[in-house]
Amino acid sequence: MTVAPSRSPRSSAELIRAEEPVLAHNYHPLPVVVARAEGAWVEDVEGRRYLDMLAGYSALNFGHRHPALIEAAHRQLDRLTLTSRAFHNDRLARFAESLARLTGLDMVLPMNTGAEAVESGIKVARKWAYDVKGVAPDRATVVVAADNFHGRTTTIVSFSTDETARAGFGPFTPGFRVVPYNDLAALEAAVDETTAAVLIEPIQGEAGVVIPDDGYLRGVRELTRRAGCLFVADEIQSGLGRTGRTLAVEHEGVVPDVLLLGKALGGGIVPVSAVVARREVLQVLNPGQHGSTFGGNPLAAAVGSAVVELLETGEFQRRAEEAGVVLREGLTALVGKGVRGFRARGLWAGVDIDPAVGTGREISESLMREGILVKDTHGSTIRLAPPLTITDEELRTALGALETVLRKGA
């Protein structure tokens, strides 16, 4: 990083202890307190540097403080930040037009967080089922996949199969059918005349970067078209360059009816999400039926437009594909040496650690001590999702640190 570090008057340990009595304990973060960041690197309050191999669960696809995104935010901060949707603003149309063009769809519903995009997508799918498909009132169903992760709101955890996410939060919202992921026969058996939509992640991120078989997404597209229901693709983690394509569905040449975006859409600066869909679908919403005070605010629209501009060049998609080769080669060399297996597409990997070496949490903590930041999921798996700006040399540094940690054991 080129900017001179600014030291906190309190140490990492002091700041972590200070959080304990005042913050809800809904996270179990690694014991590192980040104070500054740039590109693929972060710095803690003591000035120690770490290579960020998580990138905010894909929210930082373009790295920390990408100059074009920071400039767009600064320009907009000097002009206008919020109007609410009670009025128009001069940034929103450009954002919506460019995002629709990038995705090959027609209309955009801007929101803030990924969970809001999912909730909005569910509402839109149900409204479409009643107004267009003709499903009887309050009978619409949505088919989802087991081991999904779409957020943590009450409705969304209603169709989660993760008991940690569900336990203690019932009663749950009805109207969902859960089928195994990557199983077209089970999906077809669950779809009927009440089905409004099939909602899936093209790659399941939280589950450990689970990639379906070739042909699965095409099968979902064909099945939903035949059944007269919507294909809703949650690309909040997988989209916007992460897998070597703008969208993960592009690996199979598939265009869903509804696309859910978030995380990287805000460039790591502000929360920005969107439901992007065919005109026939989003036109079912009328004034007063859905909204958000901050959704589509001028600052978010300015940053989101700058994100789309970066993606329109194709540079980041190419970089994810090229660097993904380095990542896969490095992980392949570690299989049988503490890695039981892995799944990877572009710059995204789920790495299964041999339990004899350590848990995912233990390996993450050991890597932190080596100056590499990753995060565990589901016990023995760690996720790698570095910024798309990472260099081959930096990737090899991270892979070398993983090899060292595995050799030593947690």
matplotlib code that plots the C-alpha trace (Angstrom):
import matplotlib.pyplot as plt

x = [0.0, 1.3, -0.6, 1.2, -0.4, -2.4, -2.0, -4.9, -4.4, -5.8, -4.4, -6.1, -6.6, -8.1, -10.5, -11.6, -12.3, -14.1, -16.6, -17.6, -20.1, -21.6, -21.9, -24.3, -22.5, -23.9, -20.4, -17.2, -14.6, -10.9, -8.9, -7.6, -8.7, -8.4, -7.7, -6.7, -6.7, -5.8, -5.9, -5.6, -4.0, -5.3, -3.4, -4.4, -4.2, -0.6, 0.5, 0.7, -0.2, -2.4, -3.3, -7.0, -8.1, -11.8, -12.6, -15.7, -17.4, -17.1, -18.2, -14.6, -14.2, -12.3, -10.1, -10.1, -10.5, -10.4, -9.4, -12.3, -14.8, -13.4, -13.4, -17.0, -18.0, -16.1, -17.6, -21.1, -20.5, -19.9, -23.2, -26.0, -26.3, -30.0, -33.4, -35.5, -37.6, -40.2, -38.2, -36.1, -32.4, -30.0, -27.9, -30.5, -31.5, -27.9, -27.3, -30.5, -29.8, -26.2, -27.0, -29.8, -27.5, -24.7, -27.0, -29.0, -32.3, -34.9, -35.7, -34.0, -35.4, -32.7, -32.3, -29.5, -28.4, -28.3, -31.0, -33.3, -32.7, -33.8, -36.8, -37.8, -37.3, -39.6, -42.3, -42.0, -42.2, -45.3, -47.0, -46.1, -47.7, -50.9, -51.2, -49.7, -49.7, -53.1, -52.2, -55.0, -54.5, -52.0, -51.2, -47.9, -44.9, -41.2, -38.8, -35.4, -32.3, -31.0, -27.8, -28.8, -27.7, -29.8, -29.6, -30.7, -34.1, -37.1, -38.5, -35.2, -34.2, -37.6, -36.3, -32.7, -31.5, -28.9, -30.1, -27.8, -29.5, -33.0, -33.0, -35.0, -36.4, -39.7, -42.6, -41.4, -42.9, -44.8, -44.7, -41.3, -40.3, -36.8, -35.2, -31.6, -29.2, -27.9, -30.9, -33.1, -35.4, -36.2, -36.7, -39.1, -41.1, -41.5, -42.7, -46.5, -49.2, -48.7, -44.9, -44.1, -40.3, -37.3, -34.7, -31.2, -27.6, -25.7, -22.8, -23.5, -21.1, -21.8, -22.1, -18.4, -18.4, -20.4, -20.5, -23.3, -22.8, -22.5, -26.0, -27.7, -28.4, -29.5, -31.8, -33.3, -33.8, -35.6, -37.7, -38.9, -39.7, -41.8, -43.5, -44.4, -42.6, -39.7, -36.0, -34.5, -30.7, -29.1, -25.7, -25.1, -21.8, -21.1, -21.9, -20.0, -16.8, -16.0, -16.1, -14.4, -17.7, -19.9, -22.4, -22.0, -25.0, -23.0, -20.8, -23.8, -25.2, -28.3, -30.4, -32.7, -36.0, -34.8, -31.3, -30.4, -27.3, -25.5, -22.1, -19.7, -22.3, -21.5, -17.8, -17.0, -18.1, -21.9, -24.5, -26.1, -28.3, -30.7, -33.4, -32.9, -35.6, -37.6, -40.0, -43.0, -41.9, -41.0, -43.9, -46.2, -45.1, -47.2, -46.6, -46.8, -46.4, -42.7, -40.0, -36.9, -35.9, -32.2, -32.7, -31.4, -30.0, -27.7, -24.5, -25.3, -26.3, -23.1, -20.9, -23.0, -22.6, -18.8, -18.8, -20.7, -18.2, -15.4, -17.1, -18.0, -14.3, -14.2, -10.8, -11.9, -13.7, -10.5, -8.4, -10.5, -10.3, -6.5, -5.7, -8.1, -5.7, -3.0, -5.3, -6.4, -2.9, -1.7, -4.6, -4.1, -0.5, -1.8, -4.3, -3.2, -0.9, -3.5, -6.2, -8.7, -10.2, -11.5, -14.0, -13.0, -14.3, -12.5, -11.1, -13.4, -12.6, -13.9, -11.0, -11.7, -9.1, -8.1, -9.6, -6.4, -4.6, -7.1, -10.5, -11.3, -11.3, -7.9, -6.4, -7.9, -6.3, -2.9, -3.1, -3.9, -0.6, 1.1, -0.4, -3.2, -6.9, -9.5, -12.7, -13.9, -17.4, -19.0, -16.3, -13.4, -13.8, -12.1, -13.2, -10.9, -12.3, -9.5, -10.0, -9.9, -7.1, -4.7, -1.5, -0.2, 2.7, 0.3, -1.8, 1.3, 2.2, -1.1, -0.8, 2.7, 1.4, -1.4, 1.2, 3.3, 0.3, -0.8, 2.7, 3.0, -0.6, -3.0]
y = [0.0, 3.4, 5.4, 6.0, 3.9, 5.6, 3.9, 3.4, 4.5, 1.1, -2.3, -5.1, -7.0, -3.9, -3.3, -6.9, -6.8, -3.5, -5.2, -8.0, -6.1, -3.8, -5.9, -8.7, -12.0, -13.0, -13.3, -15.2, -13.2, -14.0, -12.0, -9.4, -5.7, -4.1, -0.4, 0.3, -1.4, -1.0, -3.5, -7.0, -6.0, -4.9, -3.6, -4.0, -1.4, -2.4, -2.0, -5.7, -6.5, -9.3, -10.6, -10.6, -13.9, -13.5, -10.1, -9.5, -12.7, -11.2, -7.7, -6.6, -8.1, -5.0, -4.9, -2.4, 1.2, 0.8, 4.2, 4.5, 3.5, 5.8, 8.7, 8.0, 8.0, 11.2, 13.0, 12.0, 12.8, 16.4, 16.6, 14.5, 11.4, 10.7, 11.8, 8.7, 7.4, 10.1, 12.1, 11.2, 11.6, 12.2, 9.0, 6.3, 6.0, 5.6, 2.9, 1.0, 1.3, 0.1, -2.8, -4.0, -3.8, -5.7, -8.6, -8.8, -8.2, -5.4, -3.8, -3.1, -2.9, -1.3, -2.3, -2.3, -5.6, -9.1, -10.4, -7.5, -8.5, -12.1, -10.9, -8.6, -11.4, -13.7, -11.0, -10.2, -13.9, -14.4, -11.3, -12.5, -15.9, -14.3, -11.6, -13.4, -17.1, -17.2, -19.1, -19.0, -16.3, -17.2, -20.6, -19.7, -21.8, -21.3, -24.3, -23.9, -26.1, -27.8, -26.3, -22.9, -19.6, -16.6, -14.5, -14.5, -12.7, -14.6, -15.6, -16.7, -18.9, -20.5, -22.4, -22.9, -26.4, -25.0, -25.5, -22.9, -20.3, -21.6, -22.7, -20.4, -18.2, -19.9, -19.9, -20.0, -18.6, -21.2, -21.5, -23.1, -26.6, -27.8, -30.3, -31.6, -29.3, -30.5, -33.0, -32.2, -35.2, -34.0, -30.5, -31.6, -33.6, -30.6, -28.2, -28.0, -25.5, -23.5, -22.9, -19.3, -19.8, -21.9, -20.0, -21.3, -20.3, -21.2, -22.0, -22.5, -20.3, -20.7, -24.5, -24.6, -23.3, -26.3, -26.3, -28.3, -30.8, -29.5, -29.2, -28.6, -24.9, -25.5, -28.2, -25.8, -23.2, -25.7, -27.2, -23.8, -22.7, -25.9, -25.6, -21.9, -20.7, -18.3, -19.2, -16.9, -17.0, -15.7, -14.4, -12.2, -14.0, -15.7, -12.7, -9.7, -11.3, -13.8, -17.0, -15.7, -14.5, -11.6, -14.1, -17.7, -18.7, -17.7, -20.8, -22.7, -20.0, -19.5, -16.4, -16.5, -14.6, -12.9, -12.2, -11.2, -9.1, -7.5, -7.5, -6.5, -4.2, -1.7, -1.9, -2.5, 1.1, 1.1, -1.7, -2.0, -4.8, -5.3, -7.5, -7.5, -9.2, -9.4, -6.5, -8.8, -9.9, -6.6, -4.7, -6.5, -4.1, -1.0, 2.1, 1.4, -2.4, -2.4, 0.1, 1.2, 4.6, 4.0, 1.7, 3.5, 6.4, 8.7, 7.6, 3.9, 4.5, 6.4, 3.7, 1.0, 2.7, 2.8, -0.9, -1.7, 0.4, -1.7, -4.9, -3.7, -3.8, -7.5, -7.0, -8.4, -11.4, -12.3, -11.7, -14.1, -16.8, -16.4, -16.2, -19.1, -21.3, -20.4, -21.0, -24.5, -25.5, -24.6, -26.4, -29.5, -29.7, -29.7, -32.5, -35.4, -33.0, -31.8, -31.0, -33.7, -32.0, -28.7, -27.1, -24.0, -21.7, -18.5, -16.9, -18.8, -22.1, -24.2, -26.2, -29.3, -29.7, -33.1, -33.2, -34.9, -31.6, -29.3, -27.8, -25.0, -22.5, -23.7, -23.5, -20.0, -18.9, -20.4, -18.7, -15.4, -15.8, -16.2, -13.0, -14.5, -14.0, -16.6, -17.9, -21.3, -22.8, -26.1, -27.4, -28.5, -26.3, -22.9, -20.5, -18.6, -15.6, -13.0, -9.7, -10.0, -7.5, -10.0, -10.8, -14.3, -13.6, -12.7, -15.8, -18.0, -16.3, -17.3, -20.9, -21.2, -20.1, -22.7, -25.3, -24.2, -24.3, -27.8, -29.1, -27.9, -28.8, -26.5]
z = [0.0, -0.9, 1.7, 5.0, 7.8, 10.5, 13.9, 16.1, 19.7, 20.8, 20.0, 18.2, 21.5, 23.2, 20.4, 20.3, 24.0, 23.7, 21.2, 23.5, 25.8, 23.1, 19.9, 19.3, 19.0, 15.6, 14.1, 15.0, 13.2, 13.0, 15.6, 13.2, 13.4, 9.9, 9.8, 6.2, 2.9, -0.8, -3.7, -2.4, 0.9, 4.3, 7.3, 10.9, 13.7, 14.5, 10.9, 10.0, 6.4, 5.2, 1.7, 1.5, 0.0, 0.9, -0.6, 1.5, 0.1, -3.4, -2.4, -3.2, -6.6, -7.8, -4.7, -1.8, -2.8, -6.6, -7.9, -10.4, -7.8, -5.1, -7.7, -8.6, -4.9, -4.2, -7.1, -6.1, -2.4, -3.4, -5.3, -3.9, -1.8, -1.1, -2.4, -1.6, -4.4, -3.7, -6.3, -9.4, -9.3, -12.2, -11.7, -11.5, -15.2, -16.3, -13.7, -14.7, -18.4, -18.1, -15.8, -18.0, -21.0, -19.2, -18.2, -21.4, -19.5, -19.6, -16.3, -12.9, -9.4, -7.3, -3.6, -1.1, 0.4, -1.2, 1.2, 0.1, -3.5, -2.7, -0.8, -3.6, -6.2, -4.2, -4.0, -7.7, -8.6, -6.5, -8.0, -11.5, -10.6, -9.6, -12.3, -15.3, -14.7, -13.0, -9.8, -7.2, -4.5, -1.8, -3.4, -5.2, -4.4, -5.0, -5.4, -3.9, -3.5, -0.3, 1.2, -0.3, 1.1, 0.0, 3.2, 6.8, 6.9, 8.4, 5.0, 3.6, 6.6, 6.3, 3.3, 4.5, 5.4, 7.7, 11.2, 12.6, 10.4, 11.3, 15.0, 17.2, 14.5, 13.7, 12.8, 9.3, 6.1, 4.0, 0.2, -0.4, -1.6, -1.1, -3.5, -3.7, -5.6, -9.0, -9.3, -12.3, -11.7, -8.2, -9.4, -12.1, -9.6, -7.3, -10.0, -10.6, -11.6, -8.4, -9.0, -9.4, -9.7, -9.3, -7.2, -7.2, -7.0, -10.2, -7.8, -4.1, -2.3, 1.4, 0.9, -0.1, -3.8, -5.0, -8.8, -10.5, -13.3, -16.9, -18.3, -14.9, -15.5, -19.1, -17.7, -15.1, -17.9, -20.1, -17.3, -16.1, -19.7, -20.2, -16.8, -17.4, -14.3, -13.7, -13.4, -10.7, -10.5, -7.3, -8.6, -5.5, -4.8, -8.2, -10.4, -11.8, -12.9, -10.1, -12.2, -15.3, -16.9, -16.1, -14.7, -13.7, -15.8, -18.9, -18.6, -19.9, -22.2, -20.0, -19.5, -16.5, -16.3, -13.1, -11.9, -8.3, -7.9, -5.0, -3.1, -5.9, -7.4, -4.7, -5.3, -1.7, -0.9, -0.4, -0.3, -3.7, -4.9, -7.7, -9.2, -13.0, -15.1, -18.2, -18.7, -18.4, -15.0, -13.3, -14.8, -12.4, -9.6, -9.2, -7.0, -3.3, -3.7, -3.0, -2.2, -0.3, 1.0, 0.1, -2.9, -6.1, -4.1, -6.1, -4.4, -4.9, -8.5, -9.2, -7.7, -9.4, -12.8, -12.3, -11.5, -14.7, -16.6, -15.3, -16.2, -19.7, -20.7, -20.0, -18.3, -14.9, -16.4, -18.3, -15.3, -13.1, -15.8, -16.3, -12.6, -11.9, -13.8, -11.4, -8.4, -9.7, -10.5, -7.0, -5.3, -7.4, -6.2, -2.6, -3.0, -0.8, 1.1, 3.6, 1.0, 0.4, -2.7, -4.0, -6.4, -8.3, -11.1, -12.0, -8.8, -6.5, -4.7, -1.9, -0.4, 1.7, 4.4, 5.7, 9.2, 10.4, 9.7, 11.3, 11.0, 8.6, 11.4, 12.7, 9.2, 8.7, 12.0, 11.0, 7.6, 9.4, 11.3, 8.0, 6.7, 4.6, 5.3, 4.4, 6.1, 6.9, 6.2, 7.2, 9.4, 7.2, 4.2, 3.5, 0.8, -1.4, -3.3, -3.7, -5.4, -9.2, -9.2, -7.4, -9.2, -10.0, -7.6, -4.8, -5.5, -5.4, -2.1, -0.6, -2.0, -0.6, 2.8, 2.6, 1.8, 4.8, 7.2, 5.9, 6.3, 9.9, 10.8, 12.7]

ax = plt.figure().add_subplot(projection="3d")
ax.plot(x, y, z, "-o")
ax.set_aspect("equal")
plt.show()
